[in-house]
Amino acid sequence: MSVLNLIGKKGTVEILRLLSLGVNSFTKIKENLNNSGLSLSTRTLAQRLNELEGEYLIEKNNGKYYITQKGKEFLDIIENILAWEKRWEDIKINKIVIDILKDRDS
């Protein structure tokens, strides 16, 4: 599987974010995901962690998960893409509001 195939999979970015914040046990990762409203089954979380480990984005050591340098760089790229998307979405919303106001004034 390629790294790019992982981007759209449920929980990928959120897991990397949690690991970058130091949340590194399976139980704590699952708990944090559930608390954020992103519920993953135990099986899906284990699968996602294995996929991330297979791409060297994370590593497992003594039962704990850690984000690798490759994972940190990947997360930076994804966060930049999300920021870019948000910026352009804000511009789109502003344009829609301006268009609505123009139509109202016509």
SULKA-V609050 format. One record per residue. SS is DSSP state (@ for helix, = for strand, . for the rest). PHI is phi in degrees with one decimal (none if undefined). Layout:
ss->SS phi->PHI
ss->SS phi->PHI
//
This chain:
ss->. phi->none
ss->. phi->-92.0
ss->@ phi->-57.6
ss->@ phi->-63.8
ss->@ phi->-68.4
ss->@ phi->-78.2
ss->@ phi->-53.7
ss->. phi->-83.3
ss->. phi->-75.8
ss->. phi->-53.8
ss->. phi->92.3
ss->@ phi->-56.9
ss->@ phi->-65.4
ss->@ phi->-63.3
ss->@ phi->-63.8
ss->@ phi->-61.7
ss->@ phi->-60.9
ss->@ phi->-60.8
ss->@ phi->-63.4
ss->@ phi->-67.5
ss->. phi->-91.0
ss->. phi->95.2
ss->. phi->-81.0
ss->. phi->-130.5
ss->= phi->-97.3
ss->@ phi->-53.6
ss->@ phi->-62.2
ss->@ phi->-68.6
ss->@ phi->-61.6
ss->@ phi->-61.1
ss->@ phi->-61.1
ss->@ phi->-64.4
ss->@ phi->-62.8
ss->@ phi->-62.2
ss->@ phi->-66.1
ss->. phi->-86.4
ss->. phi->92.9
ss->. phi->-102.8
ss->. phi->-88.5
ss->. phi->-115.0
ss->. phi->-66.8
ss->@ phi->-58.0
ss->@ phi->-63.8
ss->@ phi->-66.1
ss->@ phi->-62.0
ss->@ phi->-60.9
ss->@ phi->-63.7
ss->@ phi->-63.5
ss->@ phi->-62.1
ss->@ phi->-63.9
ss->@ phi->-65.3
ss->@ phi->-64.5
ss->@ phi->-67.7
ss->@ phi->-63.1
ss->. phi->-96.3
ss->. phi->62.2
ss->. phi->-84.6
ss->= phi->-136.7
ss->= phi->-136.1
ss->= phi->-112.2
ss->= phi->-142.9
ss->. phi->52.7
ss->. phi->78.1
ss->= phi->-113.2
ss->= phi->-107.7
ss->= phi->-136.5
ss->= phi->-77.3
ss->. phi->-89.3
ss->@ phi->-60.8
ss->@ phi->-59.8
ss->@ phi->-64.5
ss->@ phi->-62.8
ss->@ phi->-65.9
ss->@ phi->-62.3
ss->@ phi->-62.5
ss->@ phi->-58.5
ss->@ phi->-63.0
ss->@ phi->-63.1
ss->@ phi->-65.0
ss->@ phi->-65.9
ss->@ phi->-64.4
ss->@ phi->-64.9
ss->@ phi->-65.7
ss->@ phi->-60.5
ss->@ phi->-60.4
ss->@ phi->-62.9
ss->@ phi->-59.8
ss->@ phi->-73.6
ss->@ phi->-66.4
ss->@ phi->-61.7
ss->@ phi->-65.1
ss->@ phi->-62.0
ss->@ phi->-62.5
ss->@ phi->-60.1
ss->@ phi->-64.5
ss->@ phi->-61.9
ss->@ phi->-62.8
ss->@ phi->-61.2
ss->@ phi->-63.7
ss->@ phi->-64.8
ss->@ phi->-64.6
ss->@ phi->-61.4
ss->@ phi->-62.5
ss->@ phi->-68.7
ss->@ phi->-77.8
ss->. phi->-76.5
//
